[in-house]
């Protein structure tokens, strides 16, 4: 500290202790598309494991964790807290997520991101955990959220979503809208 050193004629060093307390928010997409999985592991179980691990690590270091759960709309807002019991409550809410309300319009991540922008007031770490299978238009809401907060997008995907195996003629159904298509998987088009 140059001012104190000049005044007292002896060197003084000022040590700062960084305030590490931060608030983290999980924006969780729990729509029908996260129930998909090509093996024994679904995207929902991967999401649950990720959220449990990150929430516990954050709360163990003195940070508060909150969450917004999205099924077909923002169903639950869990205010930020610090305890292990709070993390367990978040896991319970993820497992018992509400069912489809009959809207059948699919996922709109823009609704979740806009709700988060209106709810989260203090600068926070925001983790968006989703498969990003959504109606278009969420990119602008994500960029507006990133202007105020530190945003990390965590994409859930399954290898079977990237490449369809040749199974012949099959009927596929959209998990969110219920729309069914009869397709030939051996046809590249």
N, C-alpha and C positions, 0 to 999 in steps of 0.2 A: 504494500500500500504506500504509494509515493508520497501522499500528503502527510501521513503519520510519520514516515521515515524522515522527511524534511523537517518537520516540526520538532521531533524528539531526538534527532541525530543518531538514532539506532535503527537498524533495519527491522521492519515489520512486514510479515506476510499475511495476507488475508486469505483464509480458506473458505470456500463456498461449499455448502452441502446442497446438492441438487435435490429438489423436491421431486420425487419419483412417483408420487401418487397420480394415477391417471384413471380415467373411466373408459372401459371398453364396452362396446355394444355389439351383440351378434344379431344380424338381420338374417333370419332363417327362413328359407323357402322350404315349406313342408307340403307342397302341392303334390298331386297324384303322380307326377313324373319321377319323383324321388323314390318311389316304391320299386322301381325297376332295378334289376340286377341279373347279370348273366350267370352268376354262380350262386353260392350260398350267401354272398354278401350283397346287400342292396346299397343304393346310394344313401338311403336314410341311415343305415347302420354306420356307414363311413362318416356321415355328417355328425351323428351322435358321438362317435368316438373322438372326432376332431374337436367338437365343441366342449366335451367333457375335459379333454386334456388341456386345451387352451384356457378354459375358464378356471380350472384348478391351478394352473401355473400362474395365471394373473392374480387370482385372489390370494395365493400363498405369498406373493410379494407385496401385498398391501394395496392392490388395485381393486376397484369396484367393477362389477360385471352386470350388465343389463341385457335384455333381449327383446326382440320383436318377432313374433311367430306369424307366418303368413301361410294360410291354406288356400282359400279362394278369395280371402281378404285378410287384412291385419286382424287376426283373431285375439291375440294376447300381447300385452305390453308388460314386461317384467322389469320394474325399476331397478337401477343398479344397487347392488349390495355387495358385501365383502365376505360372507361366511361360506363355509363348506356346505351347510344346510341349504343355502341359496342355490349353489351349483346343483345339488341333488334335486331340488325343486324344478330347476330348469330342465334337467334330464327327464323327470317325470312328465313335465308338460310336453316335451318333444315326443315321448312315447304315446301319450294319450291325446294326440292332436285331434282337433275336430274334423268331422267328415265333410264331404261335399255338401254345400248348401243348395244344390240343384241349379246353380247359375249356369254351369256348363260352358262358360266362355273361355276357359283356359286360364293360364297364369298371366298376370300383369305385374311384372316386377316394378314397373314405374309406380304403381300404387304403394308398394312397400317402401321404395326409396323416398317418395314424396312424404309419406307418413313419418319416416325417420327424420327427414329434414325439418318437419314441423315439431317433432317431439324432442329431439336431442338438441339442447340449448348450448351446453358447454362444449368446448373443443374436446373431441374424444377420438379414440381409436375405434373405427367401425369395420367389422368383419362381415362381409356379405357372403353367406354360404348358400350357394344355389347351383343348379345345373344350367341355369341361364336359358332354359327352354321356356320362352315367354313370348307374349305379343310384342311386336316391335315398339320402339320408342322409349326404352328404359335407359338408353345411353346418356341422354341429356340429363335425366334425373340423377344418374350416377355421377356425372361430372359436376353438377351443382352441389351435390353432397360432398364431393372431394375438395371443393373450394374452401370449405369450412373445417372439415375433419380429415384425419389421416385414414384413408379408406384402403382396405385390402380385400380384393375379390378372390374368393376360394371357389373354384369351379369343380363341381362333382360330375364325373362322367364314367361311363362303363365302356369297355372296349367293344362290346356288341353294338353300341350306338354308332360307332365309327364305321363299321363295315358289316353289312348284312350277309350272313352265310347263305350258301345255296341250299335251300330246303325245298324248292319246287313251289307249288301254289299254296299260299297260306293266307289266312285272314289276320290282319293286324288291327288293334284297337288303340285309339288315343286314350291314355289313362285319365286325362282331365276332361275331355269333351265327350267321350264315349263314341266318337265317330269311328266307323269301321271301314277298312279298305281290303279288297281281295287283290293280292299282288303275286306276281311271278318273281321269286327271288333270284332265279337264274338269268333273268333279263336285266342287263346292265342299265337300261334306261329306267 
